[in-house]
Amino acid sequence: MTLLAEAPVADIEHHWQTLPHPSFKWIRRPEFGSAMVRGRASGTGAQFNLGDVTITRCTLQLITGEIGVSYVMGRDKRHAALAALFDAMLQHEKATSEGVVGKCVRAIAEQELRRRQNIARETKTTKVDFTMLTRGDDQ
């Protein structure tokens, strides 16, 4: 679910267009809310409340019975609905062993990996290496 929540909605939408669209009913239509984000001092210290972030949540049920749930950061109802649909369809696919939705999710994962690698590569070019220089007369 993290992958579907963090992937760009355009990537999910692209793969959604290649799949058969199952019938479903809304349990909870996409809606906005907020969640408290917690931080940790220096990554290991005591936790503290950092602040609120806006989230969109959604729950639906396929006609075959599988329930899909999603929580995505931000205010994108389409993103939350697609993530919930993929969640439910993946559960159905495990029962039927078709594999089509799994292939789409693997493709999204590969795109996300490439995107993160590109960000890391771009960030690495700005790395500053601070080294201690000694002067010749300090010996």
SESELO-61310 format. One record per atom (N, C-alpha, C): residue in three letters; x, y, z. Coordinates in Angstrom, 2 decimals, always signed. Layout:
<recs>
+------+---------+---------+---------+
: code :    east :   north :      up :
+------+---------+---------+---------+
:  ALA :       X :       Y :       Z :
...
+------+---------+---------+---------+
</recs>
This chain:
<recs>
+------+---------+---------+---------+
: code :    east :   north :      up :
+------+---------+---------+---------+
:  MET :   +0.82 :   -1.20 :   +0.00 :
:  MET :   +0.00 :   +0.00 :   +0.00 :
:  MET :   +0.86 :   +1.25 :   +0.00 :
:  THR :   +2.03 :   +1.18 :   +0.61 :
:  THR :   +2.92 :   +2.35 :   +0.59 :
:  THR :   +3.25 :   +2.73 :   -0.84 :
:  LEU :   +3.53 :   +1.74 :   -1.66 :
:  LEU :   +3.86 :   +2.00 :   -3.05 :
:  LEU :   +2.74 :   +2.75 :   -3.75 :
:  LEU :   +1.52 :   +2.29 :   -3.61 :
:  LEU :   +0.38 :   +2.95 :   -4.27 :
:  LEU :   +0.09 :   +4.32 :   -3.68 :
:  ALA :   +0.35 :   +4.50 :   -2.39 :
:  ALA :   +0.11 :   +5.80 :   -1.75 :
:  ALA :   +1.15 :   +6.83 :   -2.16 :
:  GLU :   +2.39 :   +6.38 :   -2.43 :
:  GLU :   +3.47 :   +7.31 :   -2.75 :
:  GLU :   +3.69 :   +7.50 :   -4.25 :
:  ALA :   +3.24 :   +6.56 :   -5.06 :
:  ALA :   +3.46 :   +6.66 :   -6.50 :
:  ALA :   +2.66 :   +7.82 :   -7.09 :
:  PRO :   +3.20 :   +8.46 :   -8.12 :
:  PRO :   +2.44 :   +9.54 :   -8.78 :
:  PRO :   +1.12 :   +8.99 :   -9.33 :
:  VAL :   +0.06 :   +9.74 :   -9.16 :
:  VAL :   -1.26 :   +9.29 :   -9.59 :
:  VAL :   -1.29 :   +9.06 :  -11.10 :
:  ALA :   -0.47 :   +9.78 :  -11.86 :
:  ALA :   -0.44 :   +9.59 :  -13.32 :
:  ALA :   +0.04 :   +8.18 :  -13.67 :
:  ASP :   +1.00 :   +7.64 :  -12.92 :
:  ASP :   +1.48 :   +6.28 :  -13.16 :
:  ASP :   +0.38 :   +5.26 :  -12.86 :
:  ILE :   -0.31 :   +5.45 :  -11.76 :
:  ILE :   -1.39 :   +4.53 :  -11.39 :
:  ILE :   -2.51 :   +4.62 :  -12.42 :
:  GLU :   -2.85 :   +5.82 :  -12.82 :
:  GLU :   -3.91 :   +6.04 :  -13.81 :
:  GLU :   -3.56 :   +5.35 :  -15.13 :
:  HIS :   -2.30 :   +5.45 :  -15.55 :
:  HIS :   -1.86 :   +4.82 :  -16.80 :
:  HIS :   -2.12 :   +3.31 :  -16.76 :
:  HIS :   -1.75 :   +2.67 :  -15.67 :
:  HIS :   -1.93 :   +1.22 :  -15.55 :
:  HIS :   -3.41 :   +0.86 :  -15.36 :
:  TRP :   -4.17 :   +1.74 :  -14.72 :
:  TRP :   -5.60 :   +1.50 :  -14.53 :
:  TRP :   -6.30 :   +1.39 :  -15.89 :
:  GLN :   -5.87 :   +2.19 :  -16.86 :
:  GLN :   -6.48 :   +2.18 :  -18.19 :
:  GLN :   -6.26 :   +0.85 :  -18.92 :
:  THR :   -5.23 :   +0.08 :  -18.53 :
:  THR :   -4.93 :   -1.18 :  -19.20 :
:  THR :   -5.67 :   -2.37 :  -18.58 :
:  LEU :   -6.37 :   -2.15 :  -17.48 :
:  LEU :   -7.03 :   -3.25 :  -16.76 :
:  LEU :   -8.53 :   -3.25 :  -16.99 :
:  PRO :   -9.14 :   -4.44 :  -16.87 :
:  PRO :  -10.61 :   -4.47 :  -16.87 :
:  PRO :  -11.10 :   -3.84 :  -15.57 :
:  HIS :  -12.12 :   -3.00 :  -15.65 :
:  HIS :  -12.60 :   -2.28 :  -14.48 :
:  HIS :  -13.67 :   -3.08 :  -13.77 :
:  PRO :  -13.38 :   -3.53 :  -12.54 :
:  PRO :  -14.35 :   -4.35 :  -11.82 :
:  PRO :  -15.49 :   -3.51 :  -11.24 :
:  SER :  -16.60 :   -4.15 :  -11.00 :
:  SER :  -17.72 :   -3.48 :  -10.33 :
:  SER :  -17.43 :   -3.44 :   -8.83 :
:  PHE :  -17.82 :   -2.35 :   -8.20 :
:  PHE :  -17.59 :   -2.20 :   -6.77 :
:  PHE :  -18.64 :   -1.30 :   -6.17 :
:  LYS :  -18.69 :   -1.30 :   -4.84 :
:  LYS :  -19.56 :   -0.35 :   -4.13 :
:  LYS :  -18.70 :   +0.37 :   -3.10 :
:  TRP :  -19.07 :   +1.61 :   -2.86 :
:  TRP :  -18.33 :   +2.42 :   -1.89 :
:  TRP :  -18.73 :   +2.01 :   -0.47 :
:  ILE :  -17.75 :   +1.82 :   +0.36 :
:  ILE :  -17.99 :   +1.71 :   +1.80 :
:  ILE :  -17.78 :   +3.09 :   +2.41 :
:  ARG :  -16.69 :   +3.72 :   +2.01 :
:  ARG :  -16.42 :   +5.11 :   +2.40 :
:  ARG :  -15.84 :   +5.80 :   +1.17 :
:  ARG :  -16.62 :   +6.71 :   +0.60 :
:  ARG :  -16.13 :   +7.46 :   -0.57 :
:  ARG :  -14.88 :   +8.24 :   -0.17 :
:  PRO :  -14.03 :   +8.59 :   -1.15 :
:  PRO :  -12.84 :   +9.37 :   -0.81 :
:  PRO :  -13.21 :  +10.64 :   -0.04 :
:  GLU :  -12.54 :  +10.85 :   +1.08 :
:  GLU :  -12.81 :  +12.03 :   +1.91 :
:  GLU :  -11.51 :  +12.54 :   +2.51 :
:  PHE :  -11.49 :  +13.84 :   +2.77 :
:  PHE :  -10.30 :  +14.49 :   +3.33 :
:  PHE :  -10.33 :  +14.42 :   +4.85 :
:  GLY :   -9.16 :  +14.43 :   +5.43 :
:  GLY :   -9.02 :  +14.47 :   +6.87 :
:  GLY :   -7.60 :  +14.89 :   +7.21 :
:  SER :   -7.22 :  +14.70 :   +8.44 :
:  SER :   -5.85 :  +15.03 :   +8.82 :
:  SER :   -5.33 :  +13.95 :   +9.76 :
:  ALA :   -4.01 :  +13.87 :   +9.81 :
:  ALA :   -3.36 :  +12.91 :  +10.69 :
:  ALA :   -2.18 :  +13.61 :  +11.36 :
:  MET :   -1.91 :  +13.26 :  +12.60 :
:  MET :   -0.78 :  +13.83 :  +13.33 :
:  MET :   +0.49 :  +13.10 :  +12.90 :
:  VAL :   +1.50 :  +13.88 :  +12.55 :
:  VAL :   +2.80 :  +13.32 :  +12.19 :
:  VAL :   +3.71 :  +13.47 :  +13.40 :
:  ARG :   +4.38 :  +12.38 :  +13.74 :
:  ARG :   +5.28 :  +12.41 :  +14.88 :
:  ARG :   +6.71 :  +12.41 :  +14.39 :
:  GLY :   +7.57 :  +13.07 :  +15.12 :
:  GLY :   +8.99 :  +13.11 :  +14.81 :
:  GLY :   +9.79 :  +12.54 :  +15.95 :
:  ARG :  +11.09 :  +12.40 :  +15.72 :
:  ARG :  +11.97 :  +11.88 :  +16.76 :
:  ARG :  +13.26 :  +12.70 :  +16.68 :
:  ALA :  +13.66 :  +13.29 :  +17.77 :
:  ALA :  +14.86 :  +14.12 :  +17.80 :
:  ALA :  +16.08 :  +13.28 :  +17.44 :
:  SER :  +16.83 :  +13.73 :  +16.47 :
:  SER :  +18.05 :  +13.06 :  +16.00 :
:  SER :  +17.79 :  +11.64 :  +15.51 :
:  GLY :  +16.56 :  +11.31 :  +15.23 :
:  GLY :  +16.23 :   +9.99 :  +14.73 :
:  GLY :  +16.18 :   +8.90 :  +15.79 :
:  THR :  +16.70 :   +9.18 :  +16.97 :
:  THR :  +16.72 :   +8.16 :  +18.03 :
:  THR :  +16.18 :   +8.68 :  +19.36 :
:  GLY :  +15.93 :   +9.98 :  +19.45 :
:  GLY :  +15.49 :  +10.58 :  +20.71 :
:  GLY :  +14.01 :  +10.37 :  +20.98 :
:  ALA :  +13.53 :  +11.12 :  +21.93 :
:  ALA :  +12.11 :  +11.02 :  +22.32 :
:  ALA :  +11.21 :  +11.51 :  +21.18 :
:  GLN :  +10.06 :  +10.88 :  +21.05 :
:  GLN :   +9.11 :  +11.29 :  +20.03 :
:  GLN :   +8.41 :  +12.58 :  +20.44 :
:  PHE :   +8.03 :  +13.35 :  +19.42 :
:  PHE :   +7.26 :  +14.57 :  +19.67 :
:  PHE :   +6.28 :  +14.76 :  +18.52 :
:  ASN :   +5.20 :  +15.48 :  +18.76 :
:  ASN :   +4.20 :  +15.76 :  +17.73 :
:  ASN :   +4.72 :  +16.87 :  +16.83 :
:  LEU :   +4.95 :  +16.55 :  +15.58 :
:  LEU :   +5.50 :  +17.50 :  +14.63 :
:  LEU :   +4.42 :  +18.41 :  +14.05 :
:  GLY :   +3.27 :  +17.84 :  +13.72 :
:  GLY :   +2.18 :  +18.63 :  +13.16 :
:  GLY :   +1.21 :  +17.76 :  +12.40 :
:  ASP :   +0.21 :  +18.39 :  +11.81 :
:  ASP :   -0.82 :  +17.67 :  +11.06 :
:  ASP :   -0.51 :  +17.69 :   +9.57 :
:  VAL :   -0.91 :  +16.61 :   +8.88 :
:  VAL :   -0.85 :  +16.57 :   +7.42 :
:  VAL :   -2.25 :  +16.22 :   +6.91 :
:  THR :   -2.58 :  +16.71 :   +5.74 :
:  THR :   -3.85 :  +16.39 :   +5.13 :
:  THR :   -3.74 :  +15.02 :   +4.46 :
:  ILE :   -4.75 :  +14.18 :   +4.65 :
:  ILE :   -4.79 :  +12.87 :   +4.01 :
:  ILE :   -6.16 :  +12.69 :   +3.35 :
:  THR :   -6.21 :  +11.78 :   +2.39 :
:  THR :   -7.46 :  +11.37 :   +1.78 :
:  THR :   -7.58 :   +9.87 :   +1.98 :
:  ARG :   -8.72 :   +9.44 :   +2.49 :
:  ARG :   -8.92 :   +8.01 :   +2.72 :
:  ARG :  -10.11 :   +7.52 :   +1.92 :
:  CYS :  -10.12 :   +6.20 :   +1.68 :
:  CYS :  -11.17 :   +5.62 :   +0.87 :
:  CYS :  -11.28 :   +4.14 :   +1.20 :
:  THR :  -12.50 :   +3.61 :   +1.20 :
:  THR :  -12.73 :   +2.18 :   +1.38 :
:  THR :  -13.82 :   +1.76 :   +0.41 :
:  LEU :  -13.59 :   +0.64 :   -0.29 :
:  LEU :  -14.58 :   +0.13 :   -1.23 :
:  LEU :  -14.58 :   -1.39 :   -1.20 :
:  GLN :  -15.60 :   -1.98 :   -1.78 :
:  GLN :  -15.71 :   -3.43 :   -1.82 :
:  GLN :  -16.06 :   -3.87 :   -3.23 :
:  LEU :  -15.25 :   -4.80 :   -3.76 :
:  LEU :  -15.56 :   -5.36 :   -5.06 :
:  LEU :  -16.81 :   -6.23 :   -4.96 :
:  ILE :  -17.46 :   -6.45 :   -6.06 :
:  ILE :  -18.65 :   -7.30 :   -6.09 :
:  ILE :  -18.30 :   -8.71 :   -5.61 :
:  THR :  -17.04 :   -9.12 :   -5.82 :
:  THR :  -16.59 :  -10.45 :   -5.39 :
:  THR :  -16.31 :  -10.53 :   -3.90 :
:  GLY :  -16.37 :   -9.38 :   -3.18 :
:  GLY :  -16.26 :   -9.38 :   -1.73 :
:  GLY :  -15.00 :   -8.79 :   -1.14 :
:  GLU :  -13.94 :   -8.64 :   -1.92 :
:  GLU :  -12.69 :   -8.10 :   -1.39 :
:  GLU :  -12.83 :   -6.62 :   -1.07 :
:  ILE :  -12.25 :   -6.21 :   +0.06 :
:  ILE :  -12.32 :   -4.82 :   +0.50 :
:  ILE :  -10.97 :   -4.15 :   +0.29 :
:  GLY :  -10.99 :   -3.00 :   -0.37 :
:  GLY :   -9.78 :   -2.22 :   -0.60 :
:  GLY :   -9.81 :   -0.96 :   +0.23 :
:  VAL :   -8.67 :   -0.64 :   +0.84 :
:  VAL :   -8.54 :   +0.52 :   +1.71 :
:  VAL :   -7.33 :   +1.33 :   +1.26 :
:  SER :   -7.44 :   +2.64 :   +1.33 :
:  SER :   -6.27 :   +3.47 :   +1.02 :
:  SER :   -6.27 :   +4.73 :   +1.87 :
:  TYR :   -5.06 :   +5.18 :   +2.16 :
:  TYR :   -4.80 :   +6.47 :   +2.80 :
:  TYR :   -3.65 :   +7.09 :   +2.01 :
:  VAL :   -3.89 :   +8.24 :   +1.42 :
:  VAL :   -2.83 :   +8.92 :   +0.68 :
:  VAL :   -2.66 :  +10.34 :   +1.24 :
:  MET :   -1.43 :  +10.80 :   +1.24 :
:  MET :   -1.17 :  +12.14 :   +1.73 :
:  MET :   -1.62 :  +13.15 :   +0.69 :
:  GLY :   -2.28 :  +14.19 :   +1.14 :
:  GLY :   -2.77 :  +15.23 :   +0.23 :
:  GLY :   -4.28 :  +15.16 :   +0.04 :
:  ARG :   -4.74 :  +15.89 :   -0.98 :
:  ARG :   -6.18 :  +16.02 :   -1.22 :
:  ARG :   -6.54 :  +15.53 :   -2.62 :
:  ASP :   -6.16 :  +14.30 :   -2.94 :
:  ASP :   -6.42 :  +13.76 :   -4.27 :
:  ASP :   -7.37 :  +12.57 :   -4.15 :
:  LYS :   -8.65 :  +12.83 :   -4.38 :
:  LYS :   -9.66 :  +11.78 :   -4.25 :
:  LYS :   -9.47 :  +10.67 :   -5.28 :
:  ARG :   -9.07 :  +11.03 :   -6.49 :
:  ARG :   -8.85 :  +10.01 :   -7.54 :
:  ARG :   -7.72 :   +9.08 :   -7.14 :
:  HIS :   -6.65 :   +9.62 :   -6.59 :
:  HIS :   -5.51 :   +8.82 :   -6.15 :
:  HIS :   -5.96 :   +7.82 :   -5.07 :
:  ALA :   -6.72 :   +8.29 :   -4.10 :
:  ALA :   -7.19 :   +7.41 :   -3.02 :
:  ALA :   -8.10 :   +6.32 :   -3.57 :
:  ALA :   -8.99 :   +6.66 :   -4.50 :
:  ALA :   -9.90 :   +5.67 :   -5.06 :
:  ALA :   -9.14 :   +4.61 :   -5.86 :
:  LEU :   -8.19 :   +5.04 :   -6.68 :
:  LEU :   -7.42 :   +4.07 :   -7.47 :
:  LEU :   -6.58 :   +3.16 :   -6.58 :
:  ALA :   -5.98 :   +3.73 :   -5.53 :
:  ALA :   -5.18 :   +2.92 :   -4.61 :
:  ALA :   -6.06 :   +1.87 :   -3.93 :
:  ALA :   -7.27 :   +2.24 :   -3.53 :
:  ALA :   -8.18 :   +1.29 :   -2.89 :
:  ALA :   -8.62 :   +0.22 :   -3.88 :
:  LEU :   -8.88 :   +0.61 :   -5.13 :
:  LEU :   -9.25 :   -0.37 :   -6.16 :
:  LEU :   -8.12 :   -1.37 :   -6.39 :
:  PHE :   -6.89 :   -0.88 :   -6.51 :
:  PHE :   -5.76 :   -1.78 :   -6.69 :
:  PHE :   -5.59 :   -2.70 :   -5.49 :
:  ASP :   -5.80 :   -2.17 :   -4.30 :
:  ASP :   -5.69 :   -3.00 :   -3.09 :
:  ASP :   -6.70 :   -4.15 :   -3.14 :
:  ALA :   -7.94 :   -3.85 :   -3.46 :
:  ALA :   -8.96 :   -4.89 :   -3.52 :
:  ALA :   -8.69 :   -5.87 :   -4.67 :
:  MET :   -8.28 :   -5.35 :   -5.81 :
:  MET :   -8.02 :   -6.22 :   -6.95 :
:  MET :   -6.83 :   -7.15 :   -6.70 :
:  LEU :   -5.83 :   -6.68 :   -5.98 :
:  LEU :   -4.70 :   -7.55 :   -5.63 :
:  LEU :   -5.16 :   -8.70 :   -4.74 :
:  GLN :   -6.06 :   -8.42 :   -3.82 :
:  GLN :   -6.59 :   -9.48 :   -2.95 :
:  GLN :   -7.38 :  -10.50 :   -3.77 :
:  HIS :   -8.17 :  -10.01 :   -4.72 :
:  HIS :   -8.94 :  -10.90 :   -5.58 :
:  HIS :   -8.00 :  -11.74 :   -6.45 :
:  GLU :   -6.94 :  -11.09 :   -6.92 :
:  GLU :   -6.00 :  -11.76 :   -7.80 :
:  GLU :   -5.28 :  -12.90 :   -7.09 :
:  LYS :   -4.98 :  -12.72 :   -5.80 :
:  LYS :   -4.34 :  -13.80 :   -5.04 :
:  LYS :   -5.25 :  -15.02 :   -5.00 :
:  ALA :   -6.56 :  -14.78 :   -4.94 :
:  ALA :   -7.51 :  -15.89 :   -4.89 :
:  ALA :   -7.66 :  -16.56 :   -6.26 :
:  THR :   -7.55 :  -15.77 :   -7.34 :
:  THR :   -7.77 :  -16.33 :   -8.68 :
:  THR :   -6.47 :  -16.62 :   -9.43 :
:  SER :   -5.35 :  -16.12 :   -8.92 :
:  SER :   -4.01 :  -16.31 :   -9.51 :
:  SER :   -3.91 :  -15.87 :  -10.98 :
:  GLU :   -4.57 :  -14.75 :  -11.32 :
:  GLU :   -4.48 :  -14.24 :  -12.69 :
:  GLU :   -3.16 :  -13.50 :  -12.92 :
:  GLY :   -2.75 :  -12.65 :  -12.02 :
:  GLY :   -1.46 :  -11.99 :  -12.12 :
:  GLY :   -1.40 :  -10.68 :  -12.89 :
:  VAL :   -2.48 :  -10.23 :  -13.51 :
:  VAL :   -2.44 :   -9.02 :  -14.33 :
:  VAL :   -2.23 :   -7.78 :  -13.47 :
:  VAL :   -2.95 :   -7.67 :  -12.39 :
:  VAL :   -2.83 :   -6.50 :  -11.51 :
:  VAL :   -1.46 :   -6.49 :  -10.85 :
:  GLY :   -0.97 :   -7.66 :  -10.46 :
:  GLY :   +0.37 :   -7.76 :   -9.88 :
:  GLY :   +1.44 :   -7.25 :  -10.82 :
:  LYS :   +1.29 :   -7.52 :  -12.11 :
:  LYS :   +2.25 :   -7.03 :  -13.10 :
:  LYS :   +2.21 :   -5.51 :  -13.16 :
:  CYS :   +1.03 :   -4.94 :  -13.09 :
:  CYS :   +0.91 :   -3.48 :  -13.10 :
:  CYS :   +1.58 :   -2.88 :  -11.87 :
:  VAL :   +1.37 :   -3.49 :  -10.71 :
:  VAL :   +1.97 :   -2.97 :   -9.48 :
:  VAL :   +3.49 :   -3.12 :   -9.53 :
:  ARG :   +3.99 :   -4.22 :  -10.10 :
:  ARG :   +5.44 :   -4.38 :  -10.24 :
:  ARG :   +6.00 :   -3.30 :  -11.17 :
:  ALA :   +5.28 :   -2.99 :  -12.24 :
:  ALA :   +5.72 :   -1.93 :  -13.15 :
:  ALA :   +5.74 :   -0.57 :  -12.44 :
:  ILE :   +4.74 :   -0.31 :  -11.62 :
:  ILE :   +4.72 :   +0.93 :  -10.84 :
:  ILE :   +5.90 :   +0.96 :   -9.87 :
:  ALA :   +6.21 :   -0.18 :   -9.26 :
:  ALA :   +7.35 :   -0.27 :   -8.34 :
:  ALA :   +8.67 :   +0.01 :   -9.06 :
:  GLU :   +8.80 :   -0.52 :  -10.27 :
:  GLU :  +10.02 :   -0.27 :  -11.05 :
:  GLU :  +10.14 :   +1.21 :  -11.42 :
:  GLN :   +9.02 :   +1.83 :  -11.80 :
:  GLN :   +9.03 :   +3.26 :  -12.12 :
:  GLN :   +9.42 :   +4.07 :  -10.88 :
:  GLU :   +8.89 :   +3.69 :   -9.74 :
:  GLU :   +9.19 :   +4.40 :   -8.49 :
:  GLU :  +10.66 :   +4.24 :   -8.12 :
:  LEU :  +11.21 :   +3.03 :   -8.32 :
:  LEU :  +12.62 :   +2.80 :   -8.04 :
:  LEU :  +13.49 :   +3.66 :   -8.94 :
:  ARG :  +13.16 :   +3.72 :  -10.23 :
:  ARG :  +13.93 :   +4.58 :  -11.15 :
:  ARG :  +13.83 :   +6.05 :  -10.75 :
:  ARG :  +12.64 :   +6.48 :  -10.34 :
:  ARG :  +12.46 :   +7.88 :   -9.93 :
:  ARG :  +13.34 :   +8.19 :   -8.72 :
:  ARG :  +13.36 :   +7.27 :   -7.73 :
:  ARG :  +14.17 :   +7.49 :   -6.53 :
:  ARG :  +15.66 :   +7.45 :   -6.85 :
:  GLN :  +16.06 :   +6.56 :   -7.77 :
:  GLN :  +17.46 :   +6.50 :   -8.19 :
:  GLN :  +17.88 :   +7.80 :   -8.88 :
:  ASN :  +16.99 :   +8.35 :   -9.71 :
:  ASN :  +17.29 :   +9.63 :  -10.37 :
:  ASN :  +17.45 :  +10.75 :   -9.35 :
:  ILE :  +16.59 :  +10.77 :   -8.36 :
:  ILE :  +16.69 :  +11.80 :   -7.31 :
:  ILE :  +18.00 :  +11.63 :   -6.56 :
:  ALA :  +18.36 :  +10.40 :   -6.22 :
:  ALA :  +19.61 :  +10.15 :   -5.50 :
:  ALA :  +20.81 :  +10.55 :   -6.35 :
:  ARG :  +20.76 :  +10.26 :   -7.65 :
:  ARG :  +21.85 :  +10.62 :   -8.56 :
:  ARG :  +21.99 :  +12.14 :   -8.64 :
:  GLU :  +20.86 :  +12.85 :   -8.77 :
:  GLU :  +20.91 :  +14.30 :   -8.83 :
:  GLU :  +21.41 :  +14.90 :   -7.52 :
:  THR :  +20.99 :  +14.32 :   -6.41 :
:  THR :  +21.41 :  +14.81 :   -5.11 :
:  THR :  +22.90 :  +14.59 :   -4.89 :
:  LYS :  +23.39 :  +13.46 :   -5.37 :
:  LYS :  +24.81 :  +13.12 :   -5.18 :
:  LYS :  +25.72 :  +14.12 :   -5.88 :
:  THR :  +25.26 :  +14.70 :   -7.00 :
:  THR :  +26.09 :  +15.66 :   -7.72 :
:  THR :  +26.29 :  +16.94 :   -6.93 :
:  THR :  +25.43 :  +17.20 :   -5.94 :
:  THR :  +25.57 :  +18.42 :   -5.14 :
:  THR :  +26.29 :  +18.17 :   -3.82 :
:  LYS :  +26.78 :  +16.95 :   -3.62 :
:  LYS :  +27.44 :  +16.60 :   -2.37 :
:  LYS :  +28.74 :  +17.40 :   -2.23 :
:  VAL :  +28.93 :  +17.95 :   -1.06 :
:  VAL :  +30.16 :  +18.68 :   -0.76 :
:  VAL :  +30.97 :  +17.82 :   +0.20 :
:  ASP :  +32.23 :  +17.59 :   -0.15 :
:  ASP :  +33.10 :  +16.77 :   +0.68 :
:  ASP :  +34.05 :  +17.70 :   +1.44 :
:  PHE :  +33.82 :  +17.81 :   +2.75 :
:  PHE :  +34.66 :  +18.65 :   +3.58 :
:  PHE :  +35.81 :  +17.80 :   +4.13 :
:  THR :  +37.02 :  +18.18 :   +3.80 :
:  THR :  +38.19 :  +17.45 :   +4.31 :
:  THR :  +39.06 :  +18.42 :   +5.08 :
:  MET :  +39.76 :  +17.89 :   +6.03 :
:  MET :  +40.66 :  +18.72 :   +6.84 :
:  MET :  +41.99 :  +18.83 :   +6.11 :
:  LEU :  +42.37 :  +20.05 :   +5.82 :
:  LEU :  +43.64 :  +20.28 :   +5.15 :
:  LEU :  +44.67 :  +20.72 :   +6.18 :
:  THR :  +45.86 :  +20.22 :   +6.07 :
:  THR :  +46.93 :  +20.67 :   +6.97 :
:  THR :  +47.87 :  +21.57 :   +6.19 :
:  ARG :  +48.33 :  +22.57 :   +6.89 :
:  ARG :  +49.27 :  +23.49 :   +6.27 :
:  ARG :  +50.66 :  +22.92 :   +6.42 :
:  GLY :  +51.53 :  +23.26 :   +5.50 :
:  GLY :  +52.89 :  +22.73 :   +5.50 :
:  GLY :  +53.70 :  +23.16 :   +6.70 :
:  ASP :  +53.40 :  +24.31 :   +7.35 :
:  ASP :  +54.23 :  +24.80 :   +8.44 :
:  ASP :  +53.77 :  +24.25 :   +9.80 :
:  ASP :  +52.73 :  +23.41 :   +9.83 :
:  ASP :  +52.25 :  +22.86 :  +11.09 :
:  ASP :  +53.04 :  +21.61 :  +11.52 :
:  GLN :  +54.01 :  +21.19 :  +10.79 :
:  GLN :  +54.71 :  +19.95 :  +11.12 :
:  GLN :  +55.70 :  +20.12 :  +12.21 :
+------+---------+---------+---------+
</recs>
